[in-house]
Structures are given as C-alpha cells and as structure tokens.
Amino acid sequence: MGFRRLVMIPAALMMLWAVSFQAIYAAEVQLASVYAAVADLEKGELRFEKHADRRVPIASITKLMTAMVVLDAQQDLSEWLLVRPREQKLGKTAWTRMRNGSEARRRDLLQIALMSSENLACDVLARHYPGGLSAFVDAMNRKASELGMADTVFFDPAGLSPNNQSTAADLVKMVSAAYQYDLIRQLSTETYLQVQFRKPRYALEYGNTNPLVRSGRWDVHLSKTGYLSEAGRCLVMVSEIEGDPVVIVLLDSLGTRSPIGDAGRVRRWLETGEPGTIAAAARDYERQRTAAYRVEVASRENSGSAISASP
C-alpha cells in the first residue's frame, strides 16, 4: 500500500510564520495626511484612524454640508440666482470667473461648488436661502448637531474661514450623511460641466478637482477636495473597495498630490494589508503640524482658564 511522505515543520517556524503574517496584516497604513479616518459606510465602523479626534480647519470639505443645507431647503434647482461679490470678509482671496451681476441656475451653482470648489457659488447659494447668509450658516451648525458632529463648527458656507473646523471622525459622519443624497453623489463625481450664465449671456467650463473620479481604476461614489494654508490639502470620498463602500477622510497634507497618494495607500492596505511608505518630508511636516496643534490647544486652554478666573 502506498503512503505519503509527511514533511514535519518545526513548531517554532510555524509560529514565526504566523506572527509574521499577522504583523503584515495588522500594520497600520502609512499616510502623509496628518489627520485621517477610514470607515465602513454601511456599518459605520472606523477601520483606521489617525489623530481623528483633533479639531482642525477643514477648508472646502465644508461644501458638503453646504450642499446638504441647500437640498434640505427644497428650493427650485432651476431658479436663476444673481451673482454678487461675497458678503463675508474672511481675509482670504477667492478668485472667481463668474461675472458680477450675471445669473446662474441654482443646480449649476451647487454642482460647481461640489465638483470644482467654486467659492463664490456657495456664497450665492447661501444668500438666496430663506433668511439669508446668517440663517444659512445657522442651518449648517444645526445640521452638524443633528448628525452628532459634536466637535464641528461652521462660520462660512465655502470653507474660506479657518474657523470652519471639525475632526476626521466627525467628517466620517458628515460624508456618510451626504452620501444619502443622490444629487450630491452625482454632482460631486461628475468630471465636467459647462455652465450657461445670463445677463450677460456667457458660458464657463469647469472640471472636477479630484483626478480619481476620472480614473478607470477607481469607483468613486462621492468626492470633495479642499485647501487652505491653515488646513493643508484635504480629500474626503466614498469609494467601492473590495465590493464595499468605504469612507475615506484625509486632512492636512503638504503636497498637492499627497491626498491622492494617501487614497491609493488606503486602498492597497484594505486590499492586501500592505502599509506602504511615505516620504521623509511628509513625516517632518506632520511633526511640525502636530507641534503647532499642541501649542494652539494649550493657548486655548490657558485663555479659557484666564477667563474663568477673572472676577
């Protein structure tokens, strides 16, 4: 009768292989973004977080909340709205190609705010909200409270104010809520739009600020980019990875392409467990930003103590 020859593998070697395998797949993904969160959209569970509880400026990621407030008001999306310079003076230069005194449809303004991060479009949308700009910002903060975003505050609808602040964990909640709006998913992931204006009549072309929506390798369901000097480069998105919709929040990266690179690292990590690597410059930037954050927090705490101690 034939028999098979058994190869005996030492128990110590088996244990070493097991430990090595676990180490590879337990390693945290390496990101250039200073703050980050990755979550399962359907379960709402965080799969990765990096300083996700620190409240920091979020720049144009703000515009997702703006879009939700606009759509919650159920105003006519085909209505023509008057374009005027911004009311708020936020100390930021926000260049626009839209002509003062012209008109554009509400839906087009919403799309270029989401897709191309057009700042003046947000101001126009907010001023045509019932009660005007101040009522709109109040609605943004009220919506944040309803979503359980306890560490989030808004001061303007475009994200030009560095006082628009949130945490990566809170933004997972905001992105998940925005995902429930069919139109936000659609408009934020379109690649191109030609907007028709009137009085005077002219047209402007706009593209998506997130190159991943044009990539055949990505299935992006929702997208928003952002940038301020105080906020760094930011990106939030929902993408299908391994058959599941995943929320990715990336805040405060140094380089223009760093959030895109981080998104790729997150995807590879979810697919293979490979943690990836980042440049030394990104690590230096993170140390600088972390040190600055700690100084700011200490300053706020000291200021609060001084106020409470005053007669």
Protein Blocks (a to p, Z undefined) as FASTA:
>chain_A
ZZdddddddfklmmmmmmmmmmmmmpccddfbfbdcdddfklopafbdehklbccdekjm
lmmmmmmmmmmnopafkbccdddddfbdghiacddfbdghiacdfklmmmmmmmnopakl
mmmmmmmpghijmlmmmmmmmmmmmnopakbccfbfnopamklccdfklmmmmmmmmmmp
mklmmmmmpcbdcdddehiadddddddfblklmpckbccfbdcddddfklopadddddde
ehiacddddehifblklmmmmmmmmmmmmmnopnbjadfklmmmmmmmmmmmmmmmmmmm
mmmmmmmmpZZ
